[in-house]
Structures are given as structure tokens and as C-alpha cells.
Amino acid sequence: MRAFELALDEGADGVELDVRLDRDGDVVVCHDATLARVTEGRDTRAVQDLGRRELAEVDLGGGERVPRLAEVFSWAKRRGARVNVELKKDVPNRAALVLAVFRMAVLEPRAAEWMIFSSFDPQIVAALARVVPWVASGWLVESGTGVPGRSLRERLVGASALHPQASLVTRESIAPWQRAELPVNVWTVNDPDEARRLAALGVDTIISDVPGAILKALGKS
């Protein structure tokens, strides 16, 4: 949560995070399937094997805990932040994760104004587009998986935004996305020169680990 606060302090519009389910079915914010990296090896247990009470006892350092998505939503509304929620594809039950996120989204009457979902799994994106059509769903794509156009496959997926790895974005690749009025939100851009290149191409959002430096490079700090 301190990292999220820092992002806003540096001028970011919002935060990007990754979610999965714990043993109790709560949606929790953790990129990896295990706690190994976020605890620097002190705890190697899998998130899905731990309940809410056990997770609440895990110290990530400096008193930080594994946040529940509900906590982040409350924080975001209080701080006026946008939230990009990536649903992980390496979970044992993708349908359960989509359903849990859906149940949270329907409780937010103005979710479309500050929330967006994303996933590397086109089936998850398609499911979100069906059950939460009022919230934008972005399809995450990376190098080696091909560059989507606006073909029948993409229309069937139902994505309302494209989230390409920065290296995939060129003048040629972005043209069909822009003609289709598909928002292009790129990740992860930490180099100022790369940020300026992408901004010149007209991307809609730049996702970065260093928002302050990127905003400064773009003359927006």
C-alpha cells in the first residue's frame, strides 16, 4: 500500500495490480503464486493455500501485509485513484476468480469511472466482457504471442482496450488499433526515451514502475 501511495505522490493517475484468490475465496493482491519474492524468501507458501487470517499475519517488511482487493478499492475511492486489476491466468480456478471479481464490481455503482480489468488470458478477458460489460477489459499481450489487429478473434474476445508490451507498439501496429478506437495502454515503461517515443505515437496510457520519472520526461510533472 505504501507503493501505491508513492505512485500517486509522484503524479500517477492510478495503480496497476495483480489479483488471485486465497484459500477462503477472498481476492488478494499478489503478483506471484507464492510469497517467496515479496518476503525475500522468508515465506515460500502458496497464496492459494492460505486463508485470510494466515495472510494477515505475513509481514512483507516494514509492517506491510498482503492487501485484499477490497482494501485497495476503498483506498482508491478515498484517494481518487484509478485501478487496473490484472486477473492472473496461473490460478487453479479462473472461473472462480472472475466470479469473485464480478461480485466486487457490482457493488461499485461508479466502477466504470475508475476501474479497468485486464488479463493475459483471452478467455478471462472474454468472460469479463460478458459479465461486467460496463467496466473496460484490456487484453494483455507480450512479445512472442503475436501482435493482435482488430480481427474476428479480437472482436470475439470482447476486449475494450489493448495492453501491449511496449516493444510491440510501432507506428504500423498502433494504426489499426487507433482506427478501431481501441485504447492502447502500454507496459512496462521505465525508460524516459521510450516513454517519449510511445507518447508521440499516441498511446493512451503508460504503465510504469517509476511514474515520477516518466511524467518528468513527458513534461507533465
Accessible surface in RSA format (square Angstrom, percent):
REM  Atomic radii and reference values for relative SASA: ProtOr
REM  Chains: A
REM  Algorithm: Lee & Richards
REM  Probe-radius: 1.40
REM  Slices: 20
REM RES _ NUM      All-atoms   Total-Side   Main-Chain    Non-polar    All polar
REM                ABS   REL    ABS   REL    ABS   REL    ABS   REL    ABS   REL
RES MET A   1    58.66  30.4  46.30  30.6  12.36  29.4  46.46  39.5  12.20  16.2
RES ARG A   2   143.73  60.3 137.57  70.1   6.16  14.7  73.24 100.1  70.48  42.7
RES ALA A   3    72.55  66.7  59.99  92.6  12.56  28.6  64.19  90.4   8.36  22.2
RES PHE A   4    28.91  14.5  28.87  17.9   0.04   0.1  28.91  17.5   0.00   0.0
RES GLU A   5    56.57  32.5  56.57  42.8   0.00   0.0  32.58  63.0  23.99  19.6
RES LEU A   6   101.41  56.5 100.11  71.6   1.30   3.3 101.25  71.1   0.16   0.4
RES ALA A   7    17.63  16.2  15.71  24.2   1.92   4.4  17.50  24.6   0.13   0.4
RES LEU A   8    26.34  14.7  11.82   8.5  14.51  36.5  11.97   8.4  14.37  38.7
RES ASP A   9   107.70  75.4  69.65  69.3  38.05  90.0  27.18  64.0  80.52  80.3
RES GLU A  10    65.88  37.8  48.68  36.8  17.20  40.9  25.38  49.1  40.50  33.1
RES GLY A  11    41.92  51.7   0.00   N/A  41.92  51.7  27.03  74.2  14.90  33.4
RES ALA A  12    24.24  22.3   9.99  15.4  14.24  32.4  14.90  21.0   9.33  24.7
RES ASP A  13   105.03  73.6  90.36  89.9  14.68  34.7  20.55  48.4  84.48  84.3
RES GLY A  14    17.85  22.0   0.00   N/A  17.85  22.0   4.61  12.7  13.24  29.7
RES VAL A  15    14.25   9.4   3.77   3.4  10.48  25.3  11.84  10.3   2.42   6.6
RES GLU A  16    60.42  34.7  39.73  30.1  20.69  49.3  12.77  24.7  47.65  38.9
RES LEU A  17     5.12   2.9   0.94   0.7   4.17  10.5   5.12   3.6   0.00   0.0
RES ASP A  18    12.70   8.9  11.16  11.1   1.54   3.6   0.07   0.2  12.63  12.6
RES VAL A  19     0.00   0.0   0.00   0.0   0.00   0.0   0.00   0.0   0.00   0.0
RES ARG A  20     8.33   3.5   8.33   4.2   0.00   0.0   2.93   4.0   5.40   3.3
RES LEU A  21    31.32  17.4  27.78  19.9   3.54   8.9  27.78  19.5   3.54   9.5
RES ASP A  22     7.02   4.9   0.22   0.2   6.81  16.1   0.00   0.0   7.02   7.0
RES ARG A  23   139.77  58.7 110.31  56.2  29.46  70.1  54.93  75.1  84.84  51.4
RES ASP A  24    64.86  45.4  33.59  33.4  31.27  73.9  10.66  25.1  54.19  54.0
RES GLY A  25    37.32  46.0   0.00   N/A  37.32  46.0  23.36  64.1  13.96  31.3
RES ASP A  26    22.89  16.0  18.88  18.8   4.01   9.5   5.23  12.3  17.65  17.6
RES VAL A  27     9.07   6.0   3.05   2.8   6.03  14.5   3.05   2.6   6.03  16.3
RES VAL A  28     1.10   0.7   1.10   1.0   0.00   0.0   1.10   1.0   0.00   0.0
RES VAL A  29    18.25  12.0  12.63  11.4   5.62  13.5  12.63  11.0   5.62  15.2
RES CYS A  30     7.56   5.7   1.92   2.1   5.64  13.3   5.72  14.5   1.85   2.0
RES HIS A  31    93.02  50.8  86.34  60.0   6.68  17.1  63.03  65.0  29.99  34.9
RES ASP A  32    33.14  23.2  28.21  28.1   4.93  11.7  15.77  37.1  17.37  17.3
RES ALA A  33    42.84  39.4  36.78  56.8   6.06  13.8  36.93  52.0   5.91  15.6
RES THR A  34    49.15  35.0  48.34  49.0   0.81   1.9  38.32  51.5  10.82  16.4
RES LEU A  35     0.00   0.0   0.00   0.0   0.00   0.0   0.00   0.0   0.00   0.0
RES ALA A  36    32.26  29.7  30.73  47.4   1.53   3.5  30.89  43.5   1.36   3.6
RES ARG A  37   153.31  64.4 135.32  69.0  17.99  42.8  73.94 101.1  79.37  48.1
RES VAL A  38    53.35  35.1  39.15  35.4  14.19  34.2  45.89  39.9   7.45  20.2
RES THR A  39     1.18   0.8   1.14   1.2   0.05   0.1   1.18   1.6   0.00   0.0
RES GLU A  40   149.42  85.8 115.52  87.4  33.90  80.7  50.02  96.8  99.39  81.1
RES GLY A  41    47.92  59.1   0.00   N/A  47.92  59.1  24.59  67.5  23.34  52.3
RES ARG A  42   145.11  60.9 104.68  53.4  40.44  96.3  80.12 109.5  64.99  39.4
RES ASP A  43    24.64  17.3  20.26  20.2   4.38  10.4  14.20  33.4  10.44  10.4
RES THR A  44    93.06  66.2  77.96  79.0  15.10  36.0  44.94  60.4  48.11  72.7
RES ARG A  45   105.56  44.3  98.71  50.3   6.85  16.3  60.17  82.2  45.38  27.5
RES ALA A  46    25.28  23.2  21.13  32.6   4.15   9.4  21.13  29.8   4.15  11.0
RES VAL A  47     0.00   0.0   0.00   0.0   0.00   0.0   0.00   0.0   0.00   0.0
RES GLN A  48    83.11  46.5  74.43  54.4   8.68  20.7  17.62  37.5  65.49  49.7
RES ASP A  49    82.47  57.8  73.09  72.7   9.38  22.2  23.73  55.8  58.74  58.6
RES LEU A  50     4.87   2.7   4.87   3.5   0.00   0.0   4.87   3.4   0.00   0.0
RES GLY A  51     1.37   1.7   0.00   N/A   1.37   1.7   1.37   3.8   0.00   0.0
RES ARG A  52   115.46  48.5 109.04  55.6   6.42  15.3  45.06  61.6  70.40  42.7
RES ARG A  53   202.18  84.9 196.59 100.2   5.59  13.3  71.07  97.1 131.12  79.5
RES GLU A  54    57.01  32.7  54.73  41.4   2.28   5.4  27.14  52.5  29.87  24.4
RES LEU A  55     5.61   3.1   5.61   4.0   0.00   0.0   5.61   3.9   0.00   0.0
RES ALA A  56    61.23  56.3  45.74  70.6  15.50  35.3  51.13  72.0  10.11  26.8
RES GLU A  57   137.37  78.9 113.17  85.6  24.20  57.6  45.42  87.9  91.95  75.1
RES VAL A  58     9.76   6.4   5.38   4.9   4.38  10.6   9.76   8.5   0.00   0.0
RES ASP A  59    64.66  45.3  57.07  56.8   7.59  17.9  23.23  54.7  41.42  41.3
RES LEU A  60    42.22  23.5  24.24  17.3  17.98  45.2  24.24  17.0  17.98  48.4
RES GLY A  61    31.00  38.2   0.00   N/A  31.00  38.2  28.12  77.2   2.88   6.5
RES GLY A  62    68.29  84.2   0.00   N/A  68.29  84.2  36.61 100.5  31.68  71.0
RES GLY A  63    45.91  56.6   0.00   N/A  45.91  56.6  25.22  69.2  20.68  46.3
RES GLU A  64    35.71  20.5  31.95  24.2   3.76   9.0  18.80  36.4  16.91  13.8
RES ARG A  65   102.04  42.8  94.90  48.4   7.14  17.0  37.04  50.6  65.00  39.4
RES VAL A  66    10.58   7.0   1.15   1.0   9.43  22.7   1.37   1.2   9.21  25.0
RES PRO A  67    14.18  10.3  11.93  10.9   2.25   8.2  14.18  11.7   0.00   0.0
RES ARG A  68    94.28  39.6  94.28  48.1   0.00   0.0  24.65  33.7  69.63  42.2
RES LEU A  69     0.00   0.0   0.00   0.0   0.00   0.0   0.00   0.0   0.00   0.0
RES ALA A  70    39.45  36.3  34.91  53.9   4.54  10.3  36.67  51.6   2.77   7.3
RES GLU A  71    82.39  47.3  73.15  55.3   9.25  22.0  34.87  67.5  47.52  38.8
RES VAL A  72     0.00   0.0   0.00   0.0   0.00   0.0   0.00   0.0   0.00   0.0
RES PHE A  73     5.28   2.6   5.28   3.3   0.00   0.0   5.28   3.2   0.00   0.0
RES SER A  74    60.21  50.9  54.95  73.3   5.25  12.1  26.67  56.8  33.53  47.0
RES TRP A  75     6.02   2.4   5.72   2.8   0.29   0.7   5.72   3.1   0.29   0.5
RES ALA A  76     0.47   0.4   0.00   0.0   0.47   1.1   0.00   0.0   0.46   1.2
RES LYS A  77   107.29  52.3  78.83  48.4  28.46  67.8  51.39  46.3  55.90  59.5
RES ARG A  78   167.45  70.3 130.57  66.6  36.89  87.8  76.51 104.6  90.95  55.1
RES ARG A  79    92.45  38.8  69.81  35.6  22.64  53.9  25.39  34.7  67.06  40.6
RES GLY A  80    68.56  84.5   0.00   N/A  68.56  84.5  38.15 104.7  30.41  68.1
RES ALA A  81     2.22   2.0   0.00   0.0   2.22   5.1   1.09   1.5   1.14   3.0
RES ARG A  82   118.82  49.9 118.68  60.5   0.14   0.3  39.82  54.4  79.00  47.9
RES VAL A  83     0.28   0.2   0.00   0.0   0.28   0.7   0.26   0.2   0.02   0.1
RES ASN A  84    17.33  12.0  16.19  15.6   1.15   2.8  10.74  25.8   6.59   6.4
RES VAL A  85     0.00   0.0   0.00   0.0   0.00   0.0   0.00   0.0   0.00   0.0
RES GLU A  86    11.49   6.6  11.49   8.7   0.00   0.0   0.00   0.0  11.49   9.4
RES LEU A  87     0.34   0.2   0.00   0.0   0.34   0.8   0.00   0.0   0.34   0.9
RES LYS A  88    24.12  11.8  24.09  14.8   0.03   0.1   8.62   7.8  15.50  16.5
RES LYS A  89   114.53  55.9  98.22  60.3  16.30  38.8  57.72  52.0  56.81  60.5
RES ASP A  90    83.67  58.6  53.93  53.7  29.74  70.3  45.50 107.1  38.17  38.1
RES VAL A  91    17.89  11.8   5.62   5.1  12.28  29.6   5.90   5.1  11.99  32.5
RES PRO A  92   106.37  77.5  61.03  55.6  45.34 164.8  74.14  61.2  32.23 200.3
RES ASN A  93    80.89  55.8  75.86  73.3   5.04  12.1  22.21  53.4  58.69  56.7
RES ARG A  94    97.97  41.1  93.35  47.6   4.63  11.0  13.90  19.0  84.07  51.0
RES ALA A  95    76.24  70.1  62.12  95.9  14.11  32.1  69.82  98.3   6.41  17.0
RES ALA A  96    33.21  30.5  25.02  38.6   8.19  18.6  30.14  42.4   3.06   8.1
RES LEU A  97     0.08   0.0   0.08   0.1   0.00   0.0   0.08   0.1   0.00   0.0
RES VAL A  98    10.89   7.2  10.89   9.9   0.00   0.0  10.89   9.5   0.00   0.0
RES LEU A  99    80.17  44.6  78.33  56.0   1.83   4.6  79.97  56.2   0.20   0.5
RES ALA A 100    16.63  15.3  12.07  18.6   4.55  10.4  14.36  20.2   2.27   6.0
RES VAL A 101     0.88   0.6   0.64   0.6   0.24   0.6   0.64   0.6   0.24   0.6
RES PHE A 102    56.67  28.4  56.67  35.1   0.00   0.0  56.67  34.4   0.00   0.0
RES ARG A 103   143.39  60.2 140.73  71.7   2.66   6.3  45.32  61.9  98.07  59.4
RES MET A 104    35.08  18.2  32.79  21.7   2.30   5.5  28.36  24.1   6.72   8.9
RES ALA A 105     0.47   0.4   0.24   0.4   0.24   0.5   0.27   0.4   0.20   0.5
RES VAL A 106    68.71  45.2  40.61  36.8  28.09  67.7  43.60  37.9  25.10  68.1
RES LEU A 107   138.02  76.9 115.81  82.8  22.22  55.8 119.64  84.0  18.38  49.5
RES GLU A 108    23.65  13.6  20.52  15.5   3.13   7.5   0.39   0.8  23.26  19.0
RES PRO A 109   130.21  94.9  87.35  79.6  42.86 155.8  99.75  82.4  30.47 189.3
RES ARG A 110   157.64  66.2 152.02  77.5   5.62  13.4  58.68  80.2  98.97  60.0
RES ALA A 111     0.63   0.6   0.00   0.0   0.63   1.4   0.00   0.0   0.63   1.7
RES ALA A 112    61.12  56.2  35.72  55.1  25.40  57.8  36.17  50.9  24.95  66.1
RES GLU A 113   113.01  64.9  80.09  60.6  32.92  78.4  46.04  89.0  66.98  54.7
RES TRP A 114    34.48  13.8  31.57  15.3   2.91   6.8  29.56  15.8   4.91   8.0
RES MET A 115     7.82   4.1   0.15   0.1   7.68  18.3   0.97   0.8   6.85   9.1
RES ILE A 116    23.90  13.6  23.90  17.8   0.00   0.0  23.90  17.2   0.00   0.0
RES PHE A 117     0.00   0.0   0.00   0.0   0.00   0.0   0.00   0.0   0.00   0.0
RES SER A 118     0.66   0.6   0.57   0.8   0.09   0.2   0.09   0.2   0.57   0.8
RES SER A 119     0.00   0.0   0.00   0.0   0.00   0.0   0.00   0.0   0.00   0.0
RES PHE A 120    48.56  24.3  38.03  23.6  10.53  27.4  38.03  23.1  10.53  30.1
RES ASP A 121    10.35   7.2   8.65   8.6   1.69   4.0   4.49  10.6   5.85   5.8
RES PRO A 122    38.57  28.1  37.55  34.2   1.02   3.7  37.92  31.3   0.66   4.1
RES GLN A 123   118.14  66.1 110.31  80.6   7.83  18.7  44.84  95.4  73.30  55.6
RES ILE A 124     3.59   2.0   2.36   1.8   1.22   3.0   3.59   2.6   0.00   0.0
RES VAL A 125     0.11   0.1   0.11   0.1   0.00   0.0   0.11   0.1   0.00   0.0
RES ALA A 126    16.18  14.9  14.65  22.6   1.53   3.5  15.13  21.3   1.04   2.8
RES ALA A 127    19.78  18.2  19.62  30.3   0.16   0.4  19.78  27.9   0.00   0.0
RES LEU A 128     0.04   0.0   0.04   0.0   0.00   0.0   0.04   0.0   0.00   0.0
RES ALA A 129    25.99  23.9  13.87  21.4  12.12  27.6  16.85  23.7   9.14  24.2
RES ARG A 130   173.58  72.9 146.80  74.8  26.78  63.8  73.59 100.6  99.98  60.6
RES VAL A 131    60.77  40.0  50.45  45.7  10.32  24.9  56.19  48.8   4.58  12.4
RES VAL A 132     0.00   0.0   0.00   0.0   0.00   0.0   0.00   0.0   0.00   0.0
RES PRO A 133    90.55  66.0  60.98  55.6  29.57 107.5  63.67  52.6  26.88 167.1
RES TRP A 134   114.06  45.8  93.17  45.1  20.89  49.1 100.00  53.3  14.06  22.8
RES VAL A 135     3.60   2.4   0.00   0.0   3.60   8.7   0.17   0.2   3.43   9.3
RES ALA A 136    40.49  37.2  30.67  47.3   9.82  22.3  35.18  49.5   5.32  14.1
RES SER A 137     1.80   1.5   1.56   2.1   0.25   0.6   1.38   2.9   0.42   0.6
RES GLY A 138     0.00   0.0   0.00   N/A   0.00   0.0   0.00   0.0   0.00   0.0
RES TRP A 139    12.85   5.2  12.85   6.2   0.00   0.0  10.38   5.5   2.47   4.0
RES LEU A 140    11.15   6.2   9.28   6.6   1.87   4.7   9.28   6.5   1.87   5.0
RES VAL A 141     7.48   4.9   5.83   5.3   1.65   4.0   7.48   6.5   0.00   0.0
RES GLU A 142    61.99  35.6  61.96  46.9   0.02   0.1   4.51   8.7  57.48  46.9
RES SER A 143    60.07  50.8  42.43  56.6  17.64  40.6  36.72  78.2  23.35  32.7
RES GLY A 144    86.46 106.6   0.00   N/A  86.46 106.6  42.42 116.4  44.05  98.6
RES THR A 145    88.92  63.2  53.05  53.8  35.87  85.5  61.98  83.2  26.94  40.7
RES GLY A 146    43.11  53.2   0.00   N/A  43.11  53.2  38.41 105.4   4.70  10.5
RES VAL A 147    74.38  48.9  44.71  40.5  29.66  71.5  45.25  39.3  29.12  79.0
RES PRO A 148    16.21  11.8   6.14   5.6  10.07  36.6  14.45  11.9   1.77  11.0
RES GLY A 149    28.25  34.8   0.00   N/A  28.25  34.8  19.91  54.6   8.34  18.7
RES ARG A 150    76.59  32.2  61.06  31.1  15.54  37.0  23.53  32.2  53.06  32.2
RES SER A 151    55.63  47.0  45.77  61.1   9.86  22.7  49.81 106.1   5.83   8.2
RES LEU A 152   111.35  62.0 107.51  76.9   3.84   9.7 107.51  75.5   3.84  10.3
RES ARG A 153   143.62  60.3 138.65  70.7   4.97  11.8  56.79  77.6  86.84  52.6
RES GLU A 154    10.91   6.3  10.91   8.3   0.00   0.0   3.90   7.6   7.01   5.7
RES ARG A 155   135.77  57.0 116.96  59.6  18.81  44.8  50.63  69.2  85.14  51.6
RES LEU A 156   132.58  73.8 108.33  77.5  24.25  61.0 111.32  78.2  21.26  57.2
RES VAL A 157    12.69   8.3  10.61   9.6   2.08   5.0  12.10  10.5   0.58   1.6
RES GLY A 158    30.74  37.9   0.00   N/A  30.74  37.9  20.22  55.5  10.52  23.6
RES ALA A 159     5.51   5.1   2.90   4.5   2.61   5.9   2.90   4.1   2.61   6.9
RES SER A 160    51.45  43.5  40.30  53.8  11.15  25.7  43.20  92.0   8.25  11.6
RES ALA A 161     1.55   1.4   1.55   2.4   0.00   0.0   1.55   2.2   0.00   0.0
RES LEU A 162     3.13   1.7   3.13   2.2   0.00   0.0   3.13   2.2   0.00   0.0
RES HIS A 163     0.58   0.3   0.58   0.4   0.00   0.0   0.57   0.6   0.01   0.0
RES PRO A 164     0.00   0.0   0.00   0.0   0.00   0.0   0.00   0.0   0.00   0.0
RES GLN A 165    53.73  30.0  53.73  39.3   0.00   0.0   4.91  10.4  48.82  37.0
RES ALA A 166     9.67   8.9   9.67  14.9   0.00   0.0   9.67  13.6   0.00   0.0
RES SER A 167    73.02  61.7  46.87  62.6  26.14  60.2  49.42 105.2  23.59  33.0
RES LEU A 168    24.18  13.5  18.93  13.5   5.25  13.2  22.20  15.6   1.98   5.3
RES VAL A 169     0.14   0.1   0.00   0.0   0.14   0.3   0.00   0.0   0.14   0.4
RES THR A 170    56.37  40.1  54.96  55.7   1.41   3.4  51.34  69.0   5.03   7.6
RES ARG A 171   163.69  68.7 157.69  80.4   6.01  14.3  63.73  87.1  99.96  60.6
RES GLU A 172   134.82  77.4 119.33  90.3  15.49  36.9  74.22 143.6  60.61  49.5
RES SER A 173    18.21  15.4   8.78  11.7   9.43  21.7  17.77  37.8   0.44   0.6
RES ILE A 174     4.52   2.6   4.52   3.4   0.00   0.0   4.52   3.3   0.00   0.0
RES ALA A 175    32.93  30.3  29.29  45.2   3.65   8.3  32.53  45.8   0.40   1.1
RES PRO A 176    37.80  27.5  35.20  32.1   2.59   9.4  35.95  29.7   1.84  11.4
RES TRP A 177     0.42   0.2   0.42   0.2   0.00   0.0   0.11   0.1   0.31   0.5
RES GLN A 178    74.10  41.4  58.72  42.9  15.38  36.6  31.42  66.9  42.68  32.4
RES ARG A 179   182.20  76.5 148.85  75.9  33.35  79.4  80.54 110.1 101.66  61.6
RES ALA A 180    39.42  36.2   9.17  14.2  30.25  68.8  21.48  30.3  17.94  47.5
RES GLU A 181   154.61  88.8 126.47  95.7  28.14  67.0  49.26  95.3 105.35  86.0
RES LEU A 182    11.44   6.4   7.98   5.7   3.46   8.7   8.56   6.0   2.88   7.7
RES PRO A 183    54.92  40.0  51.57  47.0   3.35  12.2  54.45  45.0   0.47   2.9
RES VAL A 184     0.45   0.3   0.45   0.4   0.00   0.0   0.45   0.4   0.00   0.0
RES ASN A 185    12.32   8.5  12.32  11.9   0.00   0.0   1.44   3.5  10.88  10.5
RES VAL A 186     0.00   0.0   0.00   0.0   0.00   0.0   0.00   0.0   0.00   0.0
RES TRP A 187    43.45  17.4  43.18  20.9   0.27   0.6  43.18  23.0   0.27   0.4
RES THR A 188    62.14  44.2  37.93  38.4  24.21  57.7  19.29  25.9  42.85  64.8
RES VAL A 189     2.37   1.6   0.07   0.1   2.29   5.5   2.37   2.1   0.00   0.0
RES ASN A 190    67.23  46.4  50.99  49.3  16.23  39.1  23.97  57.7  43.26  41.8
RES ASP A 191    74.37  52.1  70.06  69.7   4.30  10.2  31.45  74.0  42.92  42.8
RES PRO A 192    50.63  36.9  50.63  46.2   0.00   0.0  50.63  41.8   0.00   0.0
RES ASP A 193    94.14  65.9  87.82  87.4   6.31  14.9  29.95  70.5  64.18  64.0
RES GLU A 194    45.00  25.8  42.10  31.8   2.90   6.9  20.77  40.2  24.23  19.8
RES ALA A 195     0.00   0.0   0.00   0.0   0.00   0.0   0.00   0.0   0.00   0.0
RES ARG A 196   108.10  45.4 102.15  52.1   5.95  14.2  51.52  70.4  56.58  34.3
RES ARG A 197    90.19  37.9  80.49  41.0   9.71  23.1  69.06  94.4  21.13  12.8
RES LEU A 198     0.00   0.0   0.00   0.0   0.00   0.0   0.00   0.0   0.00   0.0
RES ALA A 199    44.42  40.8  25.86  39.9  18.56  42.2  28.63  40.3  15.79  41.8
RES ALA A 200    84.20  77.4  44.88  69.3  39.33  89.5  57.51  81.0  26.70  70.7
RES LEU A 201    19.93  11.1   9.48   6.8  10.44  26.3  11.73   8.2   8.20  22.1
RES GLY A 202    37.86  46.7   0.00   N/A  37.86  46.7  26.33  72.3  11.53  25.8
RES VAL A 203    20.18  13.3   2.20   2.0  17.99  43.3   2.20   1.9  17.99  48.8
RES ASP A 204    93.56  65.5  57.65  57.4  35.92  84.9  16.07  37.8  77.50  77.3
RES THR A 205    43.58  31.0  38.06  38.6   5.52  13.1  36.56  49.1   7.02  10.6
RES ILE A 206    38.47  21.9  13.12   9.8  25.35  61.1  13.12   9.4  25.35  68.8
RES ILE A 207    29.87  17.0  26.31  19.6   3.56   8.6  29.87  21.5   0.00   0.0
RES SER A 208    25.90  21.9   2.72   3.6  23.18  53.4   3.07   6.5  22.83  32.0
RES ASP A 209   106.52  74.6  77.43  77.1  29.08  68.8  28.82  67.8  77.70  77.5
RES VAL A 210    59.58  39.2  58.72  53.2   0.86   2.1  59.58  51.8   0.00   0.0
RES PRO A 211    19.66  14.3  17.49  15.9   2.17   7.9  19.66  16.2   0.00   0.0
RES GLY A 212    18.03  22.2   0.00   N/A  18.03  22.2  15.02  41.2   3.01   6.7
RES ALA A 213    49.65  45.6  35.89  55.4  13.76  31.3  42.10  59.3   7.55  20.0
RES ILE A 214     6.40   3.6   6.40   4.8   0.00   0.0   6.40   4.6   0.00   0.0
RES LEU A 215    36.30  20.2  36.30  26.0   0.00   0.0  36.30  25.5   0.00   0.0
RES LYS A 216   152.60  74.4 140.70  86.3  11.90  28.3  83.40  75.1  69.20  73.7
RES ALA A 217    21.89  20.1   2.24   3.5  19.65  44.7   9.88  13.9  12.00  31.8
RES LEU A 218    43.21  24.1  18.67  13.4  24.54  61.7  24.24  17.0  18.96  51.0
RES GLY A 219    68.49  84.5   0.00   N/A  68.49  84.5  35.57  97.6  32.93  73.7
RES LYS A 220   147.89  72.1 117.10  71.8  30.80  73.3  71.34  64.2  76.55  81.5
RES SER A 221   108.25  91.5  39.88  53.2  68.38 157.5  53.29 113.5  54.96  77.0
END  Absolute sums over single chains surface
CHAIN  1 A    11228.1       8615.8       2612.4       6142.0       5086.2
END  Absolute sums over all chains
TOTAL         11228.1       8615.8       2612.4       6142.0       5086.2
